[in-house]
Amino acid sequence: MRLNCGDTAPRTANYKVISPAGEIVGSVYMREGETLPPTDISGCHYELD
């Protein structure tokens, strides 16, 4: 499931930060209902871990 910054976390989990090249560049733990934060690199998105 691809999510962008500003989206609401659908469930409590670790979310991988994926670069535009498809590489994992980080992760963030979010609780259900929280808003995903901005990424450090432009063009990144989040995926459920």
N, C-alpha and C positions, 0 to 999 in steps of 0.2 A: 504494500500500500504506500503510495507516494504522497507525502504531505509537504506543504510549504510553510515558511514562517508566517505566523499570524493565524494558522489553522488551529482548531481545537483538537487536543489529543483524544482519540476515541477510546483509549483505555490506559490504565497505569502500566508503564513499561519503559524499557530503554529504547531510545530512538537513535538510529545511526544517522550521522550527517554524511551525505553523499555529494561528492564534487561533481561539476559538470562532466568530468571525464569518467565518472562512474566509480571513483575510488572512495573508500571510507576514510574520512578526514577527522572524525570525532564522534562523540555520542553524548546524549543528554537523557537524564531520567525525568520523566514527566508523569504527573498524576492525571487520571481521567478528568477531562473538562478544562485543564489548564491550556493556556495559549502557548504554542511553540514559539520560542524566541528567534530573533534575527540570527542568521549565520554570519560567521566571520568572513566568508568568501562569497562573493556575488555569484548567483546562479546555482547555489547548493540547494538541496532539498533533504527531507527526512524520510526514513523508512523504518518500519517496526523492526526491532532486533530479533 
